[in-house]
Amino acid sequence: MVRPSEQIVPTIALGGNPNCGKSALFNALTGIRQKTGNWPGVTVDRKEGRFRLNDGEVRVIDLPGIYSL
């Protein structure tokens, strides 16, 4: 049994091509005002935020764009 203090927080990583809306989705989910732009290369570091879903919390990680995985 998992104690409330040891609950696992689900994590979503936003990965994909540059300039495809990852940071805009991150901002919409978390309410954070991360810088966005209409050109590739705006996000250069990973950013982390959280949002509430039903009775729990979800962690979201915004990653810089990558052309190939």
mmCIF file of the N, C-alpha and C atoms, coordinates in Angstrom:
data_MODEL
# 
_entry.id   MODEL 
# 
loop_
_atom_site.group_PDB 
_atom_site.id 
_atom_site.type_symbol 
_atom_site.label_atom_id 
_atom_site.label_alt_id 
_atom_site.label_comp_id 
_atom_site.label_asym_id 
_atom_site.label_entity_id 
_atom_site.label_seq_id 
_atom_site.pdbx_PDB_ins_code 
_atom_site.Cartn_x 
_atom_site.Cartn_y 
_atom_site.Cartn_z 
_atom_site.occupancy 
_atom_site.B_iso_or_equiv 
_atom_site.pdbx_formal_charge 
_atom_site.auth_seq_id 
_atom_site.auth_comp_id 
_atom_site.auth_asym_id 
_atom_site.auth_atom_id 
_atom_site.pdbx_PDB_model_num 
ATOM 1   N N  . MET A 1 1  ? 0.844  -1.182 0.000   1.00 0.00 ? 1  MET A N  1 
ATOM 2   C CA . MET A 1 1  ? 0.000  0.000  0.000   1.00 0.00 ? 1  MET A CA 1 
ATOM 3   C C  . MET A 1 1  ? 0.889  1.244  0.000   1.00 0.00 ? 1  MET A C  1 
ATOM 4   N N  . VAL A 1 2  ? 0.516  2.221  -0.785  1.00 0.00 ? 2  VAL A N  1 
ATOM 5   C CA . VAL A 1 2  ? 1.289  3.458  -0.884  1.00 0.00 ? 2  VAL A CA 1 
ATOM 6   C C  . VAL A 1 2  ? 0.736  4.470  0.108   1.00 0.00 ? 2  VAL A C  1 
ATOM 7   N N  . ARG A 1 3  ? 1.601  5.021  0.903   1.00 0.00 ? 3  ARG A N  1 
ATOM 8   C CA . ARG A 1 3  ? 1.193  6.067  1.838   1.00 0.00 ? 3  ARG A CA 1 
ATOM 9   C C  . ARG A 1 3  ? 0.969  7.368  1.080   1.00 0.00 ? 3  ARG A C  1 
ATOM 10  N N  . PRO A 1 4  ? 0.069  8.235  1.553   1.00 0.00 ? 4  PRO A N  1 
ATOM 11  C CA . PRO A 1 4  ? -0.201 9.487  0.835   1.00 0.00 ? 4  PRO A CA 1 
ATOM 12  C C  . PRO A 1 4  ? 1.050  10.317 0.566   1.00 0.00 ? 4  PRO A C  1 
ATOM 13  N N  . SER A 1 5  ? 2.014  10.293 1.470   1.00 0.00 ? 5  SER A N  1 
ATOM 14  C CA . SER A 1 5  ? 3.228  11.084 1.273   1.00 0.00 ? 5  SER A CA 1 
ATOM 15  C C  . SER A 1 5  ? 4.149  10.469 0.227   1.00 0.00 ? 5  SER A C  1 
ATOM 16  N N  . GLU A 1 6  ? 3.903  9.203  -0.144  1.00 0.00 ? 6  GLU A N  1 
ATOM 17  C CA . GLU A 1 6  ? 4.749  8.510  -1.108  1.00 0.00 ? 6  GLU A CA 1 
ATOM 18  C C  . GLU A 1 6  ? 4.043  8.286  -2.444  1.00 0.00 ? 6  GLU A C  1 
ATOM 19  N N  . GLN A 1 7  ? 2.971  9.020  -2.706  1.00 0.00 ? 7  GLN A N  1 
ATOM 20  C CA . GLN A 1 7  ? 2.242  8.826  -3.952  1.00 0.00 ? 7  GLN A CA 1 
ATOM 21  C C  . GLN A 1 7  ? 3.118  9.174  -5.146  1.00 0.00 ? 7  GLN A C  1 
ATOM 22  N N  . ILE A 1 8  ? 2.973  8.383  -6.182  1.00 0.00 ? 8  ILE A N  1 
ATOM 23  C CA . ILE A 1 8  ? 3.712  8.621  -7.416  1.00 0.00 ? 8  ILE A CA 1 
ATOM 24  C C  . ILE A 1 8  ? 2.968  9.664  -8.236  1.00 0.00 ? 8  ILE A C  1 
ATOM 25  N N  . VAL A 1 9  ? 3.688  10.678 -8.685  1.00 0.00 ? 9  VAL A N  1 
ATOM 26  C CA . VAL A 1 9  ? 3.092  11.733 -9.501  1.00 0.00 ? 9  VAL A CA 1 
ATOM 27  C C  . VAL A 1 9  ? 3.291  11.366 -10.966 1.00 0.00 ? 9  VAL A C  1 
ATOM 28  N N  . PRO A 1 10 ? 2.209  11.198 -11.731 1.00 0.00 ? 10 PRO A N  1 
ATOM 29  C CA . PRO A 1 10 ? 2.369  10.912 -13.161 1.00 0.00 ? 10 PRO A CA 1 
ATOM 30  C C  . PRO A 1 10 ? 3.113  12.047 -13.850 1.00 0.00 ? 10 PRO A C  1 
ATOM 31  N N  . THR A 1 11 ? 3.939  11.689 -14.834 1.00 0.00 ? 11 THR A N  1 
ATOM 32  C CA . THR A 1 11 ? 4.748  12.674 -15.543 1.00 0.00 ? 11 THR A CA 1 
ATOM 33  C C  . THR A 1 11 ? 4.485  12.585 -17.038 1.00 0.00 ? 11 THR A C  1 
ATOM 34  N N  . ILE A 1 12 ? 4.300  13.749 -17.656 1.00 0.00 ? 12 ILE A N  1 
ATOM 35  C CA . ILE A 1 12 ? 4.127  13.851 -19.107 1.00 0.00 ? 12 ILE A CA 1 
ATOM 36  C C  . ILE A 1 12 ? 5.283  14.674 -19.643 1.00 0.00 ? 12 ILE A C  1 
ATOM 37  N N  . ALA A 1 13 ? 6.011  14.134 -20.614 1.00 0.00 ? 13 ALA A N  1 
ATOM 38  C CA . ALA A 1 13 ? 7.089  14.881 -21.267 1.00 0.00 ? 13 ALA A CA 1 
ATOM 39  C C  . ALA A 1 13 ? 6.599  15.319 -22.642 1.00 0.00 ? 13 ALA A C  1 
ATOM 40  N N  . LEU A 1 14 ? 6.707  16.616 -22.918 1.00 0.00 ? 14 LEU A N  1 
ATOM 41  C CA . LEU A 1 14 ? 6.306  17.161 -24.212 1.00 0.00 ? 14 LEU A CA 1 
ATOM 42  C C  . LEU A 1 14 ? 7.530  17.203 -25.111 1.00 0.00 ? 14 LEU A C  1 
ATOM 43  N N  . GLY A 1 15 ? 7.592  16.308 -26.064 1.00 0.00 ? 15 GLY A N  1 
ATOM 44  C CA . GLY A 1 15 ? 8.719  16.247 -26.987 1.00 0.00 ? 15 GLY A CA 1 
ATOM 45  C C  . GLY A 1 15 ? 8.216  16.267 -28.412 1.00 0.00 ? 15 GLY A C  1 
ATOM 46  N N  . GLY A 1 16 ? 9.028  16.785 -29.309 1.00 0.00 ? 16 GLY A N  1 
ATOM 47  C CA . GLY A 1 16 ? 8.641  16.817 -30.713 1.00 0.00 ? 16 GLY A CA 1 
ATOM 48  C C  . GLY A 1 16 ? 9.490  17.794 -31.490 1.00 0.00 ? 16 GLY A C  1 
ATOM 49  N N  . ASN A 1 17 ? 9.064  18.077 -32.702 1.00 0.00 ? 17 ASN A N  1 
ATOM 50  C CA . ASN A 1 17 ? 9.782  19.003 -33.578 1.00 0.00 ? 17 ASN A CA 1 
ATOM 51  C C  . ASN A 1 17 ? 9.812  20.412 -32.996 1.00 0.00 ? 17 ASN A C  1 
ATOM 52  N N  . PRO A 1 18 ? 10.799 21.214 -33.382 1.00 0.00 ? 18 PRO A N  1 
ATOM 53  C CA . PRO A 1 18 ? 10.819 22.615 -32.967 1.00 0.00 ? 18 PRO A CA 1 
ATOM 54  C C  . PRO A 1 18 ? 9.601  23.364 -33.519 1.00 0.00 ? 18 PRO A C  1 
ATOM 55  N N  . ASN A 1 19 ? 9.118  24.322 -32.745 1.00 0.00 ? 19 ASN A N  1 
ATOM 56  C CA . ASN A 1 19 ? 8.062  25.238 -33.183 1.00 0.00 ? 19 ASN A CA 1 
ATOM 57  C C  . ASN A 1 19 ? 6.768  24.511 -33.561 1.00 0.00 ? 19 ASN A C  1 
ATOM 58  N N  . CYS A 1 20 ? 6.377  23.527 -32.740 1.00 0.00 ? 20 CYS A N  1 
ATOM 59  C CA . CYS A 1 20 ? 5.125  22.815 -33.037 1.00 0.00 ? 20 CYS A CA 1 
ATOM 60  C C  . CYS A 1 20 ? 4.074  22.999 -31.944 1.00 0.00 ? 20 CYS A C  1 
ATOM 61  N N  . GLY A 1 21 ? 4.339  23.854 -30.934 1.00 0.00 ? 21 GLY A N  1 
ATOM 62  C CA . GLY A 1 21 ? 3.331  24.164 -29.924 1.00 0.00 ? 21 GLY A CA 1 
ATOM 63  C C  . GLY A 1 21 ? 3.519  23.485 -28.583 1.00 0.00 ? 21 GLY A C  1 
ATOM 64  N N  . LYS A 1 22 ? 4.663  22.892 -28.329 1.00 0.00 ? 22 LYS A N  1 
ATOM 65  C CA . LYS A 1 22 ? 4.896  22.223 -27.045 1.00 0.00 ? 22 LYS A CA 1 
ATOM 66  C C  . LYS A 1 22 ? 4.826  23.208 -25.885 1.00 0.00 ? 22 LYS A C  1 
ATOM 67  N N  . SER A 1 23 ? 5.479  24.349 -26.015 1.00 0.00 ? 23 SER A N  1 
ATOM 68  C CA . SER A 1 23 ? 5.480  25.336 -24.929 1.00 0.00 ? 23 SER A CA 1 
ATOM 69  C C  . SER A 1 23 ? 4.109  25.977 -24.762 1.00 0.00 ? 23 SER A C  1 
ATOM 70  N N  . ALA A 1 24 ? 3.370  26.163 -25.844 1.00 0.00 ? 24 ALA A N  1 
ATOM 71  C CA . ALA A 1 24 ? 2.011  26.705 -25.744 1.00 0.00 ? 24 ALA A CA 1 
ATOM 72  C C  . ALA A 1 24 ? 1.112  25.737 -24.976 1.00 0.00 ? 24 ALA A C  1 
ATOM 73  N N  . LEU A 1 25 ? 1.240  24.447 -25.249 1.00 0.00 ? 25 LEU A N  1 
ATOM 74  C CA . LEU A 1 25 ? 0.478  23.437 -24.511 1.00 0.00 ? 25 LEU A CA 1 
ATOM 75  C C  . LEU A 1 25 ? 0.907  23.415 -23.050 1.00 0.00 ? 25 LEU A C  1 
ATOM 76  N N  . PHE A 1 26 ? 2.204  23.492 -22.794 1.00 0.00 ? 26 PHE A N  1 
ATOM 77  C CA . PHE A 1 26 ? 2.737  23.545 -21.432 1.00 0.00 ? 26 PHE A CA 1 
ATOM 78  C C  . PHE A 1 26 ? 2.130  24.730 -20.675 1.00 0.00 ? 26 PHE A C  1 
ATOM 79  N N  . ASN A 1 27 ? 2.112  25.904 -21.305 1.00 0.00 ? 27 ASN A N  1 
ATOM 80  C CA . ASN A 1 27 ? 1.539  27.098 -20.678 1.00 0.00 ? 27 ASN A CA 1 
ATOM 81  C C  . ASN A 1 27 ? 0.053  26.919 -20.397 1.00 0.00 ? 27 ASN A C  1 
ATOM 82  N N  . ALA A 1 28 ? -0.685 26.334 -21.339 1.00 0.00 ? 28 ALA A N  1 
ATOM 83  C CA . ALA A 1 28 ? -2.121 26.141 -21.159 1.00 0.00 ? 28 ALA A CA 1 
ATOM 84  C C  . ALA A 1 28 ? -2.418 25.176 -20.010 1.00 0.00 ? 28 ALA A C  1 
ATOM 85  N N  . LEU A 1 29 ? -1.639 24.128 -19.886 1.00 0.00 ? 29 LEU A N  1 
ATOM 86  C CA . LEU A 1 29 ? -1.873 23.140 -18.833 1.00 0.00 ? 29 LEU A CA 1 
ATOM 87  C C  . LEU A 1 29 ? -1.475 23.656 -17.460 1.00 0.00 ? 29 LEU A C  1 
ATOM 88  N N  . THR A 1 30 ? -0.331 24.312 -17.367 1.00 0.00 ? 30 THR A N  1 
ATOM 89  C CA . THR A 1 30 ? 0.223  24.681 -16.060 1.00 0.00 ? 30 THR A CA 1 
ATOM 90  C C  . THR A 1 30 ? -0.128 26.092 -15.610 1.00 0.00 ? 30 THR A C  1 
ATOM 91  N N  . GLY A 1 31 ? -0.511 26.959 -16.540 1.00 0.00 ? 31 GLY A N  1 
ATOM 92  C CA . GLY A 1 31 ? -0.771 28.355 -16.186 1.00 0.00 ? 31 GLY A CA 1 
ATOM 93  C C  . GLY A 1 31 ? 0.492  29.180 -16.086 1.00 0.00 ? 31 GLY A C  1 
ATOM 94  N N  . ILE A 1 32 ? 1.633  28.588 -16.404 1.00 0.00 ? 32 ILE A N  1 
ATOM 95  C CA . ILE A 1 32 ? 2.909  29.301 -16.389 1.00 0.00 ? 32 ILE A CA 1 
ATOM 96  C C  . ILE A 1 32 ? 3.029  30.096 -17.680 1.00 0.00 ? 32 ILE A C  1 
ATOM 97  N N  . ARG A 1 33 ? 3.680  31.238 -17.628 1.00 0.00 ? 33 ARG A N  1 
ATOM 98  C CA . ARG A 1 33 ? 3.837  32.089 -18.805 1.00 0.00 ? 33 ARG A CA 1 
ATOM 99  C C  . ARG A 1 33 ? 5.243  31.937 -19.375 1.00 0.00 ? 33 ARG A C  1 
ATOM 100 N N  . GLN A 1 34 ? 5.548  30.744 -19.854 1.00 0.00 ? 34 GLN A N  1 
ATOM 101 C CA . GLN A 1 34 ? 6.857  30.497 -20.457 1.00 0.00 ? 34 GLN A CA 1 
ATOM 102 C C  . GLN A 1 34 ? 6.948  31.207 -21.801 1.00 0.00 ? 34 GLN A C  1 
ATOM 103 N N  . LYS A 1 35 ? 8.133  31.717 -22.111 1.00 0.00 ? 35 LYS A N  1 
ATOM 104 C CA . LYS A 1 35 ? 8.354  32.447 -23.359 1.00 0.00 ? 35 LYS A CA 1 
ATOM 105 C C  . LYS A 1 35 ? 8.097  31.546 -24.566 1.00 0.00 ? 35 LYS A C  1 
ATOM 106 N N  . THR A 1 36 ? 7.362  32.069 -25.542 1.00 0.00 ? 36 THR A N  1 
ATOM 107 C CA . THR A 1 36 ? 7.113  31.356 -26.794 1.00 0.00 ? 36 THR A CA 1 
ATOM 108 C C  . THR A 1 36 ? 7.423  32.288 -27.954 1.00 0.00 ? 36 THR A C  1 
ATOM 109 N N  . GLY A 1 37 ? 7.612  31.715 -29.123 1.00 0.00 ? 37 GLY A N  1 
ATOM 110 C CA . GLY A 1 37 ? 7.880  32.513 -30.319 1.00 0.00 ? 37 GLY A CA 1 
ATOM 111 C C  . GLY A 1 37 ? 7.549  31.716 -31.561 1.00 0.00 ? 37 GLY A C  1 
ATOM 112 N N  . ASN A 1 38 ? 7.391  32.413 -32.663 1.00 0.00 ? 38 ASN A N  1 
ATOM 113 C CA . ASN A 1 38 ? 7.041  31.756 -33.918 1.00 0.00 ? 38 ASN A CA 1 
ATOM 114 C C  . ASN A 1 38 ? 8.293  31.412 -34.723 1.00 0.00 ? 38 ASN A C  1 
ATOM 115 N N  . TRP A 1 39 ? 9.297  30.902 -34.043 1.00 0.00 ? 39 TRP A N  1 
ATOM 116 C CA . TRP A 1 39 ? 10.530 30.449 -34.687 1.00 0.00 ? 39 TRP A CA 1 
ATOM 117 C C  . TRP A 1 39 ? 11.145 29.363 -33.808 1.00 0.00 ? 39 TRP A C  1 
ATOM 118 N N  . PRO A 1 40 ? 11.879 28.437 -34.408 1.00 0.00 ? 40 PRO A N  1 
ATOM 119 C CA . PRO A 1 40 ? 12.493 27.367 -33.627 1.00 0.00 ? 40 PRO A CA 1 
ATOM 120 C C  . PRO A 1 40 ? 13.614 27.878 -32.727 1.00 0.00 ? 40 PRO A C  1 
ATOM 121 N N  . GLY A 1 41 ? 13.838 27.200 -31.622 1.00 0.00 ? 41 GLY A N  1 
ATOM 122 C CA . GLY A 1 41 ? 14.954 27.519 -30.737 1.00 0.00 ? 41 GLY A CA 1 
ATOM 123 C C  . GLY A 1 41 ? 14.620 28.415 -29.569 1.00 0.00 ? 41 GLY A C  1 
ATOM 124 N N  . VAL A 1 42 ? 13.341 28.699 -29.318 1.00 0.00 ? 42 VAL A N  1 
ATOM 125 C CA . VAL A 1 42 ? 12.980 29.565 -28.190 1.00 0.00 ? 42 VAL A CA 1 
ATOM 126 C C  . VAL A 1 42 ? 13.206 28.830 -26.873 1.00 0.00 ? 42 VAL A C  1 
ATOM 127 N N  . THR A 1 43 ? 12.771 27.588 -26.776 1.00 0.00 ? 43 THR A N  1 
ATOM 128 C CA . THR A 1 43 ? 12.987 26.782 -25.572 1.00 0.00 ? 43 THR A CA 1 
ATOM 129 C C  . THR A 1 43 ? 14.348 26.101 -25.694 1.00 0.00 ? 43 THR A C  1 
ATOM 130 N N  . VAL A 1 44 ? 15.268 26.454 -24.802 1.00 0.00 ? 44 VAL A N  1 
ATOM 131 C CA . VAL A 1 44 ? 16.604 25.857 -24.853 1.00 0.00 ? 44 VAL A CA 1 
ATOM 132 C C  . VAL A 1 44 ? 16.899 24.997 -23.623 1.00 0.00 ? 44 VAL A C  1 
ATOM 133 N N  . ASP A 1 45 ? 16.104 25.141 -22.572 1.00 0.00 ? 45 ASP A N  1 
ATOM 134 C CA . ASP A 1 45 ? 16.254 24.336 -21.361 1.00 0.00 ? 45 ASP A CA 1 
ATOM 135 C C  . ASP A 1 45 ? 14.941 23.638 -21.056 1.00 0.00 ? 45 ASP A C  1 
ATOM 136 N N  . ARG A 1 46 ? 15.035 22.551 -20.352 1.00 0.00 ? 46 ARG A N  1 
ATOM 137 C CA . ARG A 1 46 ? 13.827 21.838 -19.942 1.00 0.00 ? 46 ARG A CA 1 
ATOM 138 C C  . ARG A 1 46 ? 13.132 22.656 -18.851 1.00 0.00 ? 46 ARG A C  1 
ATOM 139 N N  . LYS A 1 47 ? 11.815 22.742 -18.933 1.00 0.00 ? 47 LYS A N  1 
ATOM 140 C CA . LYS A 1 47 ? 11.011 23.433 -17.923 1.00 0.00 ? 47 LYS A CA 1 
ATOM 141 C C  . LYS A 1 47 ? 10.043 22.429 -17.323 1.00 0.00 ? 47 LYS A C  1 
ATOM 142 N N  . GLU A 1 48 ? 9.739  22.615 -16.051 1.00 0.00 ? 48 GLU A N  1 
ATOM 143 C CA . GLU A 1 48 ? 8.845  21.688 -15.368 1.00 0.00 ? 48 GLU A CA 1 
ATOM 144 C C  . GLU A 1 48 ? 7.724  22.451 -14.690 1.00 0.00 ? 48 GLU A C  1 
ATOM 145 N N  . GLY A 1 49 ? 6.519  21.905 -14.762 1.00 0.00 ? 49 GLY A N  1 
ATOM 146 C CA . GLY A 1 49 ? 5.359  22.499 -14.109 1.00 0.00 ? 49 GLY A CA 1 
ATOM 147 C C  . GLY A 1 49 ? 4.405  21.402 -13.672 1.00 0.00 ? 49 GLY A C  1 
ATOM 148 N N  . ARG A 1 50 ? 3.354  21.797 -12.986 1.00 0.00 ? 50 ARG A N  1 
ATOM 149 C CA . ARG A 1 50 ? 2.353  20.841 -12.500 1.00 0.00 ? 50 ARG A CA 1 
ATOM 150 C C  . ARG A 1 50 ? 0.962  21.407 -12.720 1.00 0.00 ? 50 ARG A C  1 
ATOM 151 N N  . PHE A 1 51 ? 0.010  20.497 -12.856 1.00 0.00 ? 51 PHE A N  1 
ATOM 152 C CA . PHE A 1 51 ? -1.385 20.912 -12.919 1.00 0.00 ? 51 PHE A CA 1 
ATOM 153 C C  . PHE A 1 51 ? -2.239 19.857 -12.235 1.00 0.00 ? 51 PHE A C  1 
ATOM 154 N N  . ARG A 1 52 ? -3.434 20.276 -11.839 1.00 0.00 ? 52 ARG A N  1 
ATOM 155 C CA . ARG A 1 52 ? -4.339 19.370 -11.148 1.00 0.00 ? 52 ARG A CA 1 
ATOM 156 C C  . ARG A 1 52 ? -5.242 18.685 -12.156 1.00 0.00 ? 52 ARG A C  1 
ATOM 157 N N  . LEU A 1 53 ? -5.464 17.394 -11.929 1.00 0.00 ? 53 LEU A N  1 
ATOM 158 C CA . LEU A 1 53 ? -6.350 16.599 -12.765 1.00 0.00 ? 53 LEU A CA 1 
ATOM 159 C C  . LEU A 1 53 ? -7.170 15.712 -11.848 1.00 0.00 ? 53 LEU A C  1 
ATOM 160 N N  . ASN A 1 54 ? -8.483 15.906 -11.870 1.00 0.00 ? 54 ASN A N  1 
ATOM 161 C CA . ASN A 1 54 ? -9.378 15.190 -10.961 1.00 0.00 ? 54 ASN A CA 1 
ATOM 162 C C  . ASN A 1 54 ? -8.924 15.442 -9.525  1.00 0.00 ? 54 ASN A C  1 
ATOM 163 N N  . ASP A 1 55 ? -8.569 14.409 -8.784  1.00 0.00 ? 55 ASP A N  1 
ATOM 164 C CA . ASP A 1 55 ? -8.146 14.577 -7.389  1.00 0.00 ? 55 ASP A CA 1 
ATOM 165 C C  . ASP A 1 55 ? -6.641 14.512 -7.222  1.00 0.00 ? 55 ASP A C  1 
ATOM 166 N N  . GLY A 1 56 ? -5.902 14.502 -8.326  1.00 0.00 ? 56 GLY A N  1 
ATOM 167 C CA . GLY A 1 56 ? -4.455 14.356 -8.238  1.00 0.00 ? 56 GLY A CA 1 
ATOM 168 C C  . GLY A 1 56 ? -3.709 15.470 -8.942  1.00 0.00 ? 56 GLY A C  1 
ATOM 169 N N  . GLU A 1 57 ? -2.431 15.263 -9.040  1.00 0.00 ? 57 GLU A N  1 
ATOM 170 C CA . GLU A 1 57 ? -1.545 16.236 -9.653  1.00 0.00 ? 57 GLU A CA 1 
ATOM 171 C C  . GLU A 1 57 ? -0.719 15.530 -10.725 1.00 0.00 ? 57 GLU A C  1 
ATOM 172 N N  . VAL A 1 58 ? -0.437 16.246 -11.814 1.00 0.00 ? 58 VAL A N  1 
ATOM 173 C CA . VAL A 1 58 ? 0.351  15.706 -12.913 1.00 0.00 ? 58 VAL A CA 1 
ATOM 174 C C  . VAL A 1 58 ? 1.534  16.632 -13.145 1.00 0.00 ? 58 VAL A C  1 
ATOM 175 N N  . ARG A 1 59 ? 2.713  16.055 -13.333 1.00 0.00 ? 59 ARG A N  1 
ATOM 176 C CA . ARG A 1 59 ? 3.916  16.836 -13.634 1.00 0.00 ? 59 ARG A CA 1 
ATOM 177 C C  . ARG A 1 59 ? 4.097  16.862 -15.147 1.00 0.00 ? 59 ARG A C  1 
ATOM 178 N N  . VAL A 1 60 ? 4.396  18.049 -15.690 1.00 0.00 ? 60 VAL A N  1 
ATOM 179 C CA . VAL A 1 60 ? 4.609  18.213 -17.124 1.00 0.00 ? 60 VAL A CA 1 
ATOM 180 C C  . VAL A 1 60 ? 6.016  18.745 -17.340 1.00 0.00 ? 60 VAL A C  1 
ATOM 181 N N  . ILE A 1 61 ? 6.740  18.145 -18.282 1.00 0.00 ? 61 ILE A N  1 
ATOM 182 C CA . ILE A 1 61 ? 8.085  18.596 -18.617 1.00 0.00 ? 61 ILE A CA 1 
ATOM 183 C C  . ILE A 1 61 ? 8.082  19.064 -20.064 1.00 0.00 ? 61 ILE A C  1 
ATOM 184 N N  . ASP A 1 62 ? 8.475  20.312 -20.283 1.00 0.00 ? 62 ASP A N  1 
ATOM 185 C CA . ASP A 1 62 ? 8.571  20.889 -21.624 1.00 0.00 ? 62 ASP A CA 1 
ATOM 186 C C  . ASP A 1 62 ? 10.023 20.782 -22.075 1.00 0.00 ? 62 ASP A C  1 
ATOM 187 N N  . LEU A 1 63 ? 10.243 20.042 -23.154 1.00 0.00 ? 63 LEU A N  1 
ATOM 188 C CA . LEU A 1 63 ? 11.593 19.821 -23.671 1.00 0.00 ? 63 LEU A CA 1 
ATOM 189 C C  . LEU A 1 63 ? 11.841 20.676 -24.905 1.00 0.00 ? 63 LEU A C  1 
ATOM 190 N N  . PRO A 1 64 ? 13.086 21.044 -25.157 1.00 0.00 ? 64 PRO A N  1 
ATOM 191 C CA . PRO A 1 64 ? 13.397 21.755 -26.403 1.00 0.00 ? 64 PRO A CA 1 
ATOM 192 C C  . PRO A 1 64 ? 13.085 20.868 -27.607 1.00 0.00 ? 64 PRO A C  1 
ATOM 193 N N  . GLY A 1 65 ? 12.804 21.493 -28.736 1.00 0.00 ? 65 GLY A N  1 
ATOM 194 C CA . GLY A 1 65 ? 12.492 20.746 -29.949 1.00 0.00 ? 65 GLY A CA 1 
ATOM 195 C C  . GLY A 1 65 ? 13.676 19.940 -30.449 1.00 0.00 ? 65 GLY A C  1 
ATOM 196 N N  . ILE A 1 66 ? 13.358 18.829 -31.080 1.00 0.00 ? 66 ILE A N  1 
ATOM 197 C CA . ILE A 1 66 ? 14.388 17.958 -31.646 1.00 0.00 ? 66 ILE A CA 1 
ATOM 198 C C  . ILE A 1 66 ? 13.885 17.462 -32.997 1.00 0.00 ? 66 ILE A C  1 
ATOM 199 N N  . TYR A 1 67 ? 14.758 17.431 -33.968 1.00 0.00 ? 67 TYR A N  1 
ATOM 200 C CA . TYR A 1 67 ? 14.359 17.035 -35.314 1.00 0.00 ? 67 TYR A CA 1 
ATOM 201 C C  . TYR A 1 67 ? 14.279 15.529 -35.493 1.00 0.00 ? 67 TYR A C  1 
ATOM 202 N N  . SER A 1 68 ? 14.993 14.759 -34.687 1.00 0.00 ? 68 SER A N  1 
ATOM 203 C CA . SER A 1 68 ? 15.006 13.311 -34.848 1.00 0.00 ? 68 SER A CA 1 
ATOM 204 C C  . SER A 1 68 ? 15.147 12.661 -33.482 1.00 0.00 ? 68 SER A C  1 
ATOM 205 N N  . LEU A 1 69 ? 14.351 11.643 -33.233 1.00 0.00 ? 69 LEU A N  1 
ATOM 206 C CA . LEU A 1 69 ? 14.443 10.934 -31.951 1.00 0.00 ? 69 LEU A CA 1 
ATOM 207 C C  . LEU A 1 69 ? 15.204 9.640  -32.117 1.00 0.00 ? 69 LEU A C  1 
# 
